[in-house]
Amino acid sequence: MIIPTGRIITMIENMALLRLMTWLSPAFPVGAFSYSHGIEQAIQLGLIHNRQSLEDWLVDILHEGSGWNDAVLFAESHRIARAKADFSNVADLAEALAGSRERHMETMLQGEAFLSAAQAWPNPVFDRLPVQIASPVAVGAIAGAHGIELEAALCAFLHAFISNLVQGAVRLVPLGQRDGVSILASMEADIRSCSERAAEASLDELGSCAIISDIMAMRHETQYSRVFRS
């Protein structure tokens, strides 16, 4: 039986989609639900108080803050995996870019948990990756090693990142699930454009100016009453 080329391509694309859905599902055991990325502190101080203020916050993080940096690091890790090169430099850089103690904990523990769970899909790339590794480097490396197209993987990664923060905010702000879904719908173009830019970016284009978000992450470390770990 000869399978048409178009059918083979579709089967490969569907397999990539299935893996992305699994790896970036809220059910994947990385503990993402326990981190707010400093949003809990911003909500307590009234900086985020309704749907619009939450969406504005997330758009800024995506284009000008940690979301952008994570996307660039993801893309570089993906390329390194495809080239079968060394991850040491990008792994060290990603860890160094964590701007506070809780941000460091958030990205490193999620990265470690992701690698542990992803070993259900055996791949030689595991032999080249450190056990302690930031989340975008871990996910980018695994996606690249499995041949998943970069922009699609970036879109899925950033969508999971934003979705997790939306769900966390819904629990703390007087917002309904419908508001959360509306934010995700309105941010589709932002996620896509960020993914497209990051896919073509180099490490020289790393940089963040979401200063208030970084300050909120630092202040959360001493927040008295809290639900989230960051």
Secondary structure, DSSP 4 states (H G I P E B T S, - for coil): -PPPHHHHHHHHHHHHHHHHHHHTSTTSTT-GGG--TTHHHHHHTTSS-SHHHHHHHHHHHHHHSHHHHHHHHHHHHHHHHHHT---HHHHHHHHHT--SHHHHHHHHHHHHHHHHHHTTS--GGGGGS-SS--HHHHHHHHHHHTT--HHHHHHHHHHHHHHHHHHHHHHHTT--HHHHHHHHHHTHHHHHHHHHHHHH--GGG-----HHHHHHHHHGGG-SS-SS--
